[in-house]
C-alpha cells in the first residue's frame, strides 16, 4: 500500500514518524559488551581466560579473532584457552599478538549486539625450565628439561648457569650429577646453582632466557668428633673418634688440628704428650680437633665436624724440705703448680692415711708417722 501525503503538513508528520521509529529501534539495540582477558601476556603452554561482560538475560556469546572467522565456545560467555590453541587458530607462531572481540545474543532481542572493543593477548616465546628435584646431593642426579613452544620447530636447546657459561650439550633434556653441576658452576657444596635455558629455531631465531630455577647441591652429612676422656694429663691417653653417618659408605677419615695438621684415620688413640706435639702446643692446653671424610665414589670431602676439645693438664710437683727428720722435727711441703694455673687450694695426701688441707701451696707439718 502506498501512503500519499500531498501537503507540507503531511511531509512533516512522515518525518516525525520515521524519527520516532528510528529512536525506538535504537533504544532496543543491545548494549555493547566488553571483553577482558586474564592474563594479557602468556606463554604458549599457559592459559588465558576470556570473559565477555554482558547485561543480564544473555542466551549466547560469540568470540571473534580479528581478521579470522568467528568461533563459538561451549561455555557461553566465559572460556579458558591455551596459547597453543590461539596461535594454531591464527596460523601464527610465538611470539604473537592475538586480538579478540566478543558479542552476544540477548533473549529479549532477535538481534545480536555489536562487537566489543578488541582485547589483545600477547603470546611470548619464552621457554620454561623444569628440574626433577630442587635439592640433591653431590652423588645424586638432576634432570633439566627446557620446555619449548609446541608451535615452533626447535632445533637446539641450551642450558646456562647464571653468571657462568652454557653447558655443552644441545639437547632439550640433560641429566647432571651434583658434582658435575658444581663443576660447571665453579662452586663447592653446599651451594645453590641457578640454571636457565633458551632455544634456537634454525639460524634465524634465538629465544629469550627462561626464568631461573635454583638447584641446591648438598654435601654429605656432617661427621661428629667425640673425645674420651675430655680431660687428661700428659701421660694419660685420649681416644679421638670421627663418627660418620650410617647412611654413607666411607672410604677415608681425616682428623686435623686448628693448625691444619692431619691424621688419616677415623679413630686415633694418643697420649697427652703426643696430642700436644701434634697440635704444636704446650701443657696446660686445650686442643681442638675436627674431622671430615670422603664417601666412596666421591672426589669431594664432607664438611668439617664441630670441634672436639681435649684439655691437657699439668700435674703439680711436690717438694719436701728437709727430706730426713726426727719425730720432733718439722718438714715443709710445697705444691708447685703451673704459672698458668689459678688454684684456690692445695691438698696434701699421705698415702693410705689422710688428706692434709691448707689454703696455700706450702705447709709446715710435724711428723706424725706411726
Secondary structure by P-SEA (a helix, b strand, c coil): cbbbbccaaaaaaaaaaaaaaaaaaaaacccbbbbbbccccccccbbbbbbbcccccccbbbbbcccbbbbbccccccccccaaaaaaaacccccbbbbbbbbbbbcccccccccccbbbbbbbcbbbbbbccccccccbbbbbbbbccccccccbbbbbccccccccccccbbbbcaaaaaaaacccccbbbbbbbccccccccccccccbbbbbbbcccbbbbbbccccccccbbbbbbbcccccccccbbbbbccccccccccbbbbcaaaaaaaacccccbbbbbbbcccccccccccccccbbbbbbbbbbbbbbccccccccbbbbbbbbccccccccbbbbbcccbbbbbbcccbbbbccccc
